[in-house]
Amino acid sequence: MQVSLESAAGLERRLRVQVPAERIEKEVASRLASVGRNAKIQGFRPGKVPAKVIRQRFGGQVRQEVLQELLQSSYSEAVVQQQLQPAGGPRIEPVSMEEGQDLTYTATFEVLPEVTLKSLNKIKIDDPDVAISDADIDTMVENLRKQRAGWNAVDRKAARGDQLTIDFDGTLKGEPFAGGSAKGFKFVLGDGGMLEEFEKNLLGVTPGAETTFKMKFPKDYHSAELAGEKVEFKVVVTEVAEQVLPELTAEFIKEYGVESGALEDLREDISKNMEREMAAKRKAAARAQLLDGLLLTNPIDVPEVLVQQECDAMRNEAIQRMGGESEATPAAESFREGAEKRVRLGLLLSAAIREYKIELDKDRVVAKVDELCEPYENPEQIRNIYLQNQQFLSQIQNMVMEEQVVGVLTDLATVTPKRMAFRELMELPG
């Protein structure tokens, strides 16, 4: 078999493959002989049909089968011979398939890029150095109180943190617009539930007040009809209410799972939760910085076939999240940027696995399963179900392998402690 390789643009490769006619004829003859041993043709005893008759009756069909199989098998042989790693299936174009002649065809496909990781020490990671203070815990306790807060109507000017109940009607160029009117609508000033400009016009209003104001929607507003448009609102304030926080009684504390009802136990429980959240946030932040740095310092070409596959996969994920396909479902091409990033990262992480000979830590897989099962009422039962579900187990194995790779690469990166407050790390409102 003769094979010649041509490089095309980027990662595309083209093989020209020539399979000798003798190989084809030998395979055809072998199959026809096998057919002849079992063929039932009127006028002949089984196994006694002349070879000429067998060839006349079955030769064309057998030849097509042989040619199709040789296209696949010879392509695989050619890829191995040329030491190529295809990223997807080939586009095969026959050149010659005539009887008595060599089988000649071209196979065009993309190959995986050759990746050697570099500049890992140039990847910079800021590692948050955070100490949880009593003030941080105080804030969390206040948040718990706010979750159970009540509201008392007041007769004064509205301030930030007050709850307003309003009736409003909005018009765009003098005409009502979708979502622009409501009655008995409640929101808290300063919580971001409404557009900042809308809230700004209602600071200082009093119960029973009527006001009219104009405002402009942001250019990036989610509704194309309203984005960047000037509108007018007429608002009637039916109530201004101030927040009333519950007392930190034993009954209140028990509602959050602290059986003793003691404030110090609640604070300890909150502190432990904050530590867990902080550890997860630090881990996620380090991972994000590492992967971004890996992409920046190791630019590589990616096969288009893999990008298209990832676009389709991301679109299917979107369809599942949306509960089914609809007119609002984005086209696969709209996911291209994210798909390219996923493919590029996948190739870089695979290179790291090969380069640093990273093997899956089975104990970490079991520990990860235990971690995921811990919140359930019967964790051992759920654990057994998970361990027997190969699809779920594969997902966990991939997750653990990525954690291992990220750990290895993080050790090679430049990590710098960065002092910051808990609120800053957790991106909590000021």
C-alpha positions, 0 to 999 in steps of 0.5 A: 500500500502506498501512502503520501501525506500532504499538509493543508491549512492549519491542522488539516491533513490530506492522505493519498492512499493507493491499495494494490489491485492484487489485494482487492482481488485476493479478498474478493476471491476469498469471499466469493469462495466462501459464498460459493460453499453456502449459495443456493442456486436453482439447478445446482447442488449446494457447494457445487455451483461453478465459480464463474456463476458465483462471480456473475451472481455475487461478484458486484455486491462482494466487490462493493463490500470489499472496497468499502471495508478496505477504505476504512481499514486502509485509512486506519493503516495509513494513519498509523503508518504516518503517525498521525492523531486524527481529531475526527473522522475523514472526508474520503474522496475516491480517485479510482475504484475500477475493477482491475485497478488499484483502489486510490482515494484521498482522505482529508481530516484534522489532526490534534495539535502537538502540545508542549506546555511552557511558561508555567512559572509565568502564570500568576495566581493571587491566593486570598489570605483571609481571616474571618473576624467577629465583625464578619460573623456579626454580619452573617447573624444580621443576614439571618435576622433579615431573612426573617424580618417583618415590615411596619408601615411608617409615616415618614420619608422613604430611605434606603432599606425601606420597603415601598409598595407602589402602583406605577404606569410606564409609557414609551413615546406616550404608549404603554409598554410590556411590563411597564405597569403594576399595582401593589408592587413591593420592593426594597430601596437599595436592594437592586431589585429595580433599576438604580435610576428608578429607585433614585427617583423614589428616595424621600417619597412619603406614603400617599405621594404621587410622582412622575419622572422620566428615566432612560433604560441602560443600553444593555438592558435585556429587553431590546425594545427598551434598551437605551430608550427614554420612558416616563413613569407615573407612580403612586406610593401606597406604603412606606415600611421599615424593616423590623428584625427579630430578636436573637431568642433561643427559639429563633436560633433553633430554627437554624438547626442549633439545638442548644439555642445558644448564640455562641453555638450559632456563631460557631456554626456560622463560622464553620460554614464561612470557613467551608465557603471561603475554602471553596471560593479560594479553590475556585478562584485559584483554578480560574486564574490558573486556567486563564493563565494556561490559555494565555501562556500556551496559545494553540490551534484547535481542530474545527471538528472538535469546536463544532462538536462542543458547540452542539454539546453546549447547545444541548446543555442549554436546551436541557436547562430551558426545558426543551427546544424552542424559538428562543434556543440559540443556534449552535454557532452562538456558543463558539467562543465558549466552545473554543475555550473548552476545547483548548483547555481540554487539549492543554490539560490532556498534555499536562496529564501526559507530560507529568504522568498523572494517574487517577487517584482512586481514593480521591474518587471515593472521597469525592463520592462520599463528599457528595453523598454526605448531605443525604439522609442515607448517605451509604445507600446513595453512595452505593447507587452512585458507585454502580452508576458508570456515567455518574462515576465517569463524571466524578473521575473526570472531576477528580482528574482535573483537580489533580492536574490543576494541583500539579500546575498550581505548584508550578505557577507563581502563587502570591498571597493577597490579603483581603477581607472575607466580604471582598473574597465572597463578593458580598455587597458593601 
